[in-house]
Amino acid sequence: MQTFLEILKITLPGLLVLLAAYYVLDGMLKNEERRRFYDMKRNASKVLDPIRLTAYERFALFLERINPESLILRVHQPGMTAVDLHVALLATIREEFEHNVSQQIYISSELWSVIKNSKESLIQFINTYSAKVPDNVPAIELSKILIETYNSMESSPIEVALNILKTEVKNF
């Protein structure tokens, strides 16, 4: 029994020192891991933040470019008929969209959905009002209808998308 107590006197302090060293080293290693993770995120942020801001800028530009007023001004050519304008508007919207589609990886999925929906709503809007105008009418007639109707909307899909985009950029 005496030998057991002697062994316990030697072993117990050693175990306490071992446990204390374990907890101290474990805390230090966890802090070091957190610091490295933070440094890695900070370095990644230095690279990704400008790219993300560029993506936001490109989508803002995309939304402004597909606004019916600016879109019609860019697409309309003298001598166009309503059907020519209709086809040209849809082709231009799709080209603009395809040009910017790769930027979706830098924005939130919610914003991406809103941008896609605003594009689809605009295409549907153009299709709806183009169907109401005879094909051989001059393009200026369709232009007037599209611009007047779009401007009379209380909240257009493009405005909604731009407001959500601006909010996300401010939160970024």
Kinemage of the C-alpha trace (Angstrom):
@kinemage 1
@onewidth
@group {chain A} dominant
@subgroup {mainchain}
@vectorlist {calphas} color= white
{ca met a 1} P 0.000 0.000 0.000
{ca gln a 2} L 2.877 2.335 0.841
{ca thr a 3} L 4.357 1.761 -2.613
{ca phe a 4} L 1.042 2.520 -4.247
{ca leu a 5} L 0.831 5.886 -2.443
{ca glu a 6} L 4.380 6.725 -3.476
{ca ile a 7} L 3.572 5.929 -7.107
{ca leu a 8} L 0.377 7.994 -6.852
{ca lys a 9} L 2.336 10.958 -5.402
{ca ile a 10} L 4.626 10.910 -8.435
{ca thr a 11} L 2.049 10.067 -11.095
{ca leu a 12} L -0.748 12.440 -10.058
{ca pro a 13} L 1.278 15.688 -10.450
{ca gly a 14} L 2.617 14.377 -13.751
{ca leu a 15} L -0.906 13.726 -15.010
{ca leu a 16} L -2.020 17.192 -13.896
{ca val a 17} L 0.912 18.775 -15.737
{ca leu a 18} L 0.105 16.662 -18.821
{ca leu a 19} L -3.560 17.724 -18.766
{ca ala a 20} L -2.645 21.375 -18.303
{ca ala a 21} L -0.153 21.187 -21.176
{ca tyr a 22} L -2.773 19.481 -23.372
{ca tyr a 23} L -5.372 22.205 -22.763
{ca val a 24} L -2.869 25.003 -23.272
{ca leu a 25} L -1.512 23.500 -26.506
{ca asp a 26} L -5.013 22.670 -27.744
{ca gly a 27} L -6.102 26.286 -27.210
{ca met a 28} L -2.987 27.601 -28.935
{ca leu a 29} L -3.495 25.287 -31.928
{ca lys a 30} L -7.147 26.283 -32.250
{ca asn a 31} L -6.223 29.974 -32.092
{ca glu a 32} L -3.541 29.435 -34.733
{ca glu a 33} L -6.042 27.596 -36.936
{ca arg a 34} L -8.570 30.448 -36.568
{ca arg a 35} L -5.887 33.003 -37.361
{ca arg a 36} L -4.829 31.130 -40.503
{ca phe a 37} L -8.443 30.758 -41.597
{ca tyr a 38} L -9.009 34.479 -41.045
{ca asp a 39} L -5.840 35.322 -43.011
{ca met a 40} L -6.929 33.030 -45.812
{ca lys a 41} L -10.374 34.653 -45.953
{ca arg a 42} L -8.834 38.114 -45.871
{ca asn a 43} L -6.469 37.265 -48.732
{ca ala a 44} L -9.287 35.680 -50.734
{ca ser a 45} L -11.392 38.741 -50.045
{ca lys a 46} L -8.678 40.986 -51.485
{ca val a 47} L -8.937 39.051 -54.740
{ca leu a 48} L -12.678 38.353 -54.854
{ca asp a 49} L -14.075 41.688 -53.656
{ca pro a 50} L -13.051 43.637 -56.771
{ca ile a 51} L -14.371 40.827 -58.960
{ca arg a 52} L -17.688 40.784 -57.106
{ca leu a 53} L -18.009 44.551 -57.408
{ca thr a 54} L -17.338 44.253 -61.123
{ca ala a 55} L -20.098 41.634 -61.368
{ca tyr a 56} L -22.515 43.977 -59.582
{ca glu a 57} L -21.527 46.786 -61.950
{ca arg a 58} L -22.020 44.563 -64.991
{ca phe a 59} L -25.471 43.486 -63.856
{ca ala a 60} L -26.448 47.084 -63.140
{ca leu a 61} L -25.284 47.968 -66.637
{ca phe a 62} L -27.155 44.975 -68.052
{ca leu a 63} L -30.383 46.067 -66.368
{ca glu a 64} L -29.942 49.630 -67.609
{ca arg a 65} L -29.196 48.439 -71.132
{ca ile a 66} L -32.335 46.282 -71.325
{ca asn a 67} L -34.532 49.112 -70.099
{ca pro a 68} L -36.980 49.559 -73.018
{ca glu a 69} L -36.087 53.225 -73.586
{ca ser a 70} L -32.354 52.646 -73.967
{ca leu a 71} L -32.878 49.312 -75.703
{ca ile a 72} L -35.169 50.790 -78.353
{ca leu a 73} L -32.852 53.745 -78.931
{ca arg a 74} L -29.947 51.367 -79.583
{ca val a 75} L -31.840 48.843 -81.693
{ca his a 76} L -34.236 50.963 -83.761
{ca gln a 77} L -33.149 51.538 -87.351
{ca pro a 78} L -34.924 53.672 -89.951
{ca gly a 79} L -37.279 51.635 -92.101
{ca met a 80} L -37.807 48.860 -89.551
{ca thr a 81} L -41.213 47.289 -89.188
{ca ala a 82} L -42.771 46.290 -85.880
{ca val a 83} L -41.844 42.658 -86.406
{ca asp a 84} L -38.235 43.621 -87.215
{ca leu a 85} L -38.043 45.672 -84.042
{ca his a 86} L -39.600 42.874 -82.015
{ca val a 87} L -37.032 40.350 -83.250
{ca ala a 88} L -34.150 42.791 -82.773
{ca leu a 89} L -35.215 43.657 -79.219
{ca leu a 90} L -35.417 40.019 -78.163
{ca ala a 91} L -32.093 39.184 -79.817
{ca thr a 92} L -30.382 42.115 -78.107
{ca ile a 93} L -31.770 41.173 -74.685
{ca arg a 94} L -30.574 37.599 -75.101
{ca glu a 95} L -27.130 38.730 -76.285
{ca glu a 96} L -26.745 41.098 -73.339
{ca phe a 97} L -27.821 38.364 -70.947
{ca glu a 98} L -25.493 35.748 -72.421
{ca his a 99} L -22.632 38.225 -72.273
{ca asn a 100} L -23.085 38.591 -68.504
{ca val a 101} L -24.287 35.134 -67.488
{ca ser a 102} L -20.881 34.026 -66.159
{ca gln a 103} L -20.959 36.780 -63.544
{ca gln a 104} L -23.722 34.962 -61.663
{ca ile a 105} L -21.147 33.096 -59.572
{ca tyr a 106} L -20.165 36.329 -57.829
{ca ile a 107} L -23.652 37.416 -56.715
{ca ser a 108} L -26.236 35.864 -54.418
{ca ser a 109} L -28.622 33.310 -55.826
{ca glu a 110} L -31.545 35.524 -54.783
{ca leu a 111} L -30.239 38.447 -56.828
{ca trp a 112} L -29.517 36.143 -59.765
{ca ser a 113} L -33.124 34.912 -59.672
{ca val a 114} L -34.427 38.476 -59.592
{ca ile a 115} L -32.251 39.456 -62.572
{ca lys a 116} L -33.356 36.418 -64.574
{ca asn a 117} L -36.985 37.100 -63.705
{ca ser a 118} L -36.706 40.746 -64.729
{ca lys a 119} L -35.261 39.685 -68.087
{ca glu a 120} L -38.009 37.131 -68.610
{ca ser a 121} L -40.679 39.659 -67.570
{ca leu a 122} L -39.324 42.149 -70.069
{ca ile a 123} L -39.330 39.549 -72.855
{ca gln a 124} L -42.900 38.633 -71.974
{ca phe a 125} L -43.846 42.330 -71.919
{ca ile a 126} L -42.334 42.880 -75.374
{ca asn a 127} L -44.004 39.761 -76.758
{ca thr a 128} L -47.385 40.761 -75.353
{ca tyr a 129} L -47.394 44.274 -76.780
{ca ser a 130} L -45.771 43.239 -80.056
{ca ala a 131} L -48.626 40.793 -80.632
{ca lys a 132} L -51.096 43.693 -80.362
{ca val a 133} L -49.478 45.607 -83.224
{ca pro a 134} L -49.724 44.497 -86.881
{ca asp a 135} L -46.422 43.186 -88.268
{ca asn a 136} L -46.114 45.660 -91.156
{ca val a 137} L -46.601 48.792 -89.021
{ca pro a 138} L -43.537 51.033 -88.721
{ca ala a 139} L -41.351 50.194 -85.735
{ca ile a 140} L -41.883 53.656 -84.274
{ca glu a 141} L -45.492 52.722 -83.437
{ca leu a 142} L -44.408 49.669 -81.466
{ca ser a 143} L -41.668 51.762 -79.834
{ca lys a 144} L -44.184 54.335 -78.617
{ca ile a 145} L -46.489 51.672 -77.196
{ca leu a 146} L -43.654 49.860 -75.432
{ca ile a 147} L -42.123 52.980 -73.912
{ca glu a 148} L -45.417 54.551 -72.839
{ca thr a 149} L -46.745 51.343 -71.336
{ca tyr a 150} L -43.475 50.530 -69.596
{ca asn a 151} L -43.141 54.027 -68.156
{ca ser a 152} L -46.714 53.896 -66.851
{ca met a 153} L -45.939 50.774 -64.791
{ca glu a 154} L -45.925 51.415 -61.080
{ca ser a 155} L -42.841 49.322 -60.415
{ca ser a 156} L -41.082 47.771 -63.364
{ca pro a 157} L -39.165 44.500 -62.996
{ca ile a 158} L -35.949 46.269 -63.944
{ca glu a 159} L -36.402 48.897 -61.223
{ca val a 160} L -37.106 46.172 -58.671
{ca ala a 161} L -33.992 44.255 -59.724
{ca leu a 162} L -31.857 47.415 -59.609
{ca asn a 163} L -33.099 48.251 -56.117
{ca ile a 164} L -32.316 44.740 -54.868
{ca leu a 165} L -28.897 44.912 -56.529
{ca lys a 166} L -28.156 48.265 -54.877
{ca thr a 167} L -29.237 46.915 -51.498
{ca glu a 168} L -26.977 43.895 -51.875
{ca val a 169} L -24.035 46.086 -52.852
{ca lys a 170} L -24.600 48.301 -49.797
{ca asn a 171} L -24.682 45.212 -47.561
{ca phe a 172} L -21.552 43.889 -49.268
